[in-house]
């Protein structure tokens, strides 16, 4: 399991209900993490492989390298697979990537938490991520929204 830092976005899906949209720090990948010379993807939806490693100063996992080609992660890394969203952003020198864990469905009326959000994610051997739990200020989401005033 890895712990990822997130940022909330306003939620609502008419068919499935309320959700928290999670915007991960690892979703914007700076060019420095890709091998040089690196031709950025020319289309949205390109497969991107990202190696995550634990940060030694906090409990969050962060990008250690990325590529459009599959690679074997180091012993202290996990490989996460995502898809490019849009094309290379020259202004920010980064590529936006979605991992399929950007929505966390919640009980109606509880989709706007206040506090620091973090996500616990399981990553399988193929690099596919599954969102296991979202925390608000370190407490499980359902517990945190029940205690909210």
MOQUIQUI-V637103 format. One record per helix or strand of 2 or more residues. SS is the DSSP state (alpha for helix, beta for strand). FROM is the first residue (numbers start at 0). TO is the last residue. If there is no record, write none. Layout:
ss: [SS;SS]
from: [FROM;FROM]
to: [TO;TO]
//
This chain:
ss: [beta;beta;alpha;beta;alpha;beta;beta;beta;beta;beta;beta;beta;beta;alpha]
from: [1;18;24;27;30;46;60;76;93;102;116;128;138;140]
to: [8;23;26;29;32;53;66;83;97;104;122;135;139;146]
//
